[in-house]
Amino acid sequence: TCLFGGPVLVVGALLNGASLVTGSSKTLPAWAILSVLGLWTLVTVPLSLIGAILGKNSRRTMMPTFRVSKVPREIPPCPWYRKTPVLCVIAGAMPFSSVYLEMHYIFGVLWGYHVVALYEILAVVFAILIVVVTITTTSAIYFQLVVENPNWWWSSIVFGGSV
């Protein structure tokens, strides 16, 4: 519960504090913040406790649906275009190119003195970036799993961050 709620609470407090210092009319009142925090606490704490108690008292052992062989199997070599550095470049170039084209359009509009809603277009570009990064990272991880790379999880971190 702290992995999600903690950062959200810190960011919300910083943003609300900054808007309070600047005298913005968008500052959230204290009663609204405390009511949301109270509702969040009343939902997450009991669910976390119930889940912990049920998990601790569970007597069932996990039975996997597969058997592991005691004889290690040789992992076949993968072609050059499915190695981690090549997939990292591809997984970084695809989102970068899509965002670059959108930003080129935005700057073309701004330098051409057209009226445009800049923040809405930037929000759309950010959404496109998130979608394209998700798709390319998932595809690159799939390609790593197809060639049976045993260290695919280290590559999964690099693929999404290579934009």
C-alpha positions in Angstrom: 0.0 0.0 0.0 2.9 2.4 0.6 4.5 1.7 -2.9 1.5 3.5 -4.6 0.1 5.7 -1.8 3.3 7.1 -0.5 4.6 8.7 -3.8 1.1 9.9 -4.7 0.7 11.5 -1.3 4.1 13.2 -1.5 3.5 14.5 -5.1 0.1 15.7 -4.2 1.3 17.4 -1.1 4.1 19.2 -3.0 1.8 20.3 -5.8 -0.9 21.5 -3.3 1.8 23.3 -1.2 3.1 25.0 -4.3 -0.3 26.2 -5.3 -1.0 27.3 -1.8 2.2 29.4 -1.7 1.5 31.0 -5.0 -2.1 31.8 -4.0 -3.8 29.8 -6.7 -7.5 29.3 -6.6 -6.9 25.6 -7.5 -5.6 24.7 -4.1 -7.4 21.8 -2.5 -9.0 22.5 0.9 -7.7 20.6 3.9 -11.0 18.8 4.5 -11.0 17.3 1.0 -7.5 16.0 1.4 -8.2 14.5 4.8 -11.4 12.9 3.6 -9.7 11.2 0.6 -6.8 10.1 2.8 -9.3 8.8 5.4 -11.2 6.8 2.7 -8.0 5.4 1.3 -6.9 4.3 4.8 -10.3 2.8 5.6 -10.2 0.7 2.5 -6.5 -0.3 2.2 -5.6 -1.1 5.8 -8.4 -3.7 6.4 -7.9 -5.3 3.0 -4.1 -5.5 3.6 -4.7 -7.1 7.1 -7.3 -9.5 5.8 -5.0 -10.6 2.9 -2.0 -11.0 5.3 -4.0 -13.1 7.7 -5.5 -15.3 5.0 -2.1 -15.8 3.4 -0.4 -16.7 6.6 -3.0 -19.1 7.7 -3.3 -20.8 4.3 -2.2 -24.5 4.6 -2.1 -25.2 0.9 1.2 -25.6 -0.7 1.8 -24.4 -4.2 1.8 -27.2 -6.8 3.3 -26.2 -10.1 1.7 -27.4 -13.3 5.0 -28.3 -14.9 7.9 -30.6 -14.1 11.5 -29.4 -14.1 14.0 -31.7 -15.6 17.2 -32.4 -13.7 19.3 -32.5 -16.8 20.2 -29.0 -18.0 19.3 -28.2 -21.6 21.6 -26.3 -23.9 20.3 -22.9 -25.0 20.6 -22.5 -28.7 22.5 -19.5 -30.0 20.4 -16.5 -31.2 20.9 -14.6 -34.4 22.5 -11.1 -34.3 19.3 -9.2 -34.9 17.7 -10.8 -31.7 20.6 -9.9 -29.3 20.0 -7.4 -26.5 21.9 -4.4 -27.9 20.2 -4.6 -31.3 16.7 -4.9 -29.7 17.6 -2.0 -27.3 18.4 0.3 -30.3 15.2 -0.7 -32.0 13.1 -0.4 -28.9 14.5 3.1 -28.3 14.3 4.3 -31.9 10.7 3.5 -32.5 9.2 5.6 -29.7 11.7 8.3 -30.3 10.8 8.6 -34.0 7.0 8.7 -33.3 7.4 11.4 -30.7 9.9 13.3 -32.9 7.3 13.5 -35.7 4.7 14.8 -33.4 7.0 17.4 -31.9 8.1 18.4 -35.4 4.4 19.1 -36.1 4.0 21.1 -32.9 7.1 23.2 -33.5 6.1 23.7 -37.1 2.7 25.1 -35.9 4.4 27.3 -33.3 7.0 28.7 -35.7 4.3 29.2 -38.3 2.3 31.5 -36.0 -0.8 29.3 -36.0 -3.1 29.2 -32.9 -3.0 25.8 -31.3 -3.7 24.4 -27.9 -0.1 23.4 -26.9 -0.7 21.6 -23.7 -3.4 19.4 -25.2 -1.2 18.4 -28.0 1.7 17.7 -25.6 -0.6 15.5 -23.5 -1.6 13.6 -26.7 2.2 13.2 -27.6 2.9 11.9 -24.1 0.0 9.4 -24.4 1.4 8.3 -27.7 4.9 7.9 -26.2 3.5 5.7 -23.3 1.6 3.5 -25.7 4.5 3.1 -28.2 7.0 2.4 -25.4 4.7 -0.2 -23.9 4.2 -2.0 -27.2 7.9 -1.9 -28.2 9.0 -3.1 -24.8 6.5 -5.9 -24.8 7.5 -7.0 -28.3 11.3 -6.9 -27.5 10.7 -8.9 -24.3 8.7 -11.4 -26.4 11.6 -11.7 -28.9 14.0 -12.3 -25.9 11.7 -15.1 -24.6 11.5 -16.7 -28.1 15.3 -17.1 -28.3 15.2 -18.5 -24.7 17.4 -15.7 -23.2 17.7 -16.6 -19.5 18.5 -13.0 -18.5 15.5 -11.4 -20.2 14.4 -9.5 -17.1 17.5 -7.4 -17.2 16.9 -6.5 -20.8 13.3 -5.6 -20.0 14.5 -2.7 -17.8 16.7 -1.4 -20.5 14.2 -1.6 -23.4 11.7 0.8 -21.8 14.4 3.2 -20.8 16.2 3.4 -24.1 14.0 6.1 -25.6 
